[in-house]
Amino acid sequence: MIASINSIRAGKCSVSSACSNGLAAGAAAIAGSVWLLARRDSDIPVQAQSQKDVVFYSVTPGEAKRRMQSGEKIVILDVRTPEENAEKRIPGSILLPLGRPEAFGPAAEKIIPGKRAVVFVYCRSGRRSLTAAEILADSGYRNVYHLGGIMDWPYETEAGRGE
């Protein structure tokens, strides 16, 4: 099945249909989730994930680093605990512990400058950041990228303040 992310966002495609506009994407239903593999200008795959009728994306560490270095305005959220953040963090990231998922969305609204802001979310291994990405997307954020875990981040880190 071939579909484009833009077409799916616009409601022009469904999992059971096929369409194409030059941005190659494959879709497959997996355990109630839809995973879309998209190819951008680079050879790095970016995945759009649809869960519970909300859409967010996955970004590889390499693509995230490239975009961060490009000067693009990106909010990098660390959803780990303050203790984990104090050990190491991605430079420039903002600590917003997932803690209580029901309080995460309202807390994020105080930090993220708008629903169209580009947001990269990470934790230790990827589990909490996946939950956080779902919450953000469900709250109306449209450019949420699941970065996964800092364990997979091969680039520089720094000690955080744990606050």
Secondary structure, 3 states (H helix, E strand, C coil): CECCHHHHHCCCCCCCCCCCCCCCEEEEEECCEEEEEEECCCCCEEEEEEECCEEEEECCHHHHHHHHHCCCCEEEEECCCHHHHHHCECCCCEECCCCCHHHHHHHHHHHCCCCCCEEEEEECCCHHHHHHHHHHHHCCCCEEEEEEEHHHCCCCCECCCCC
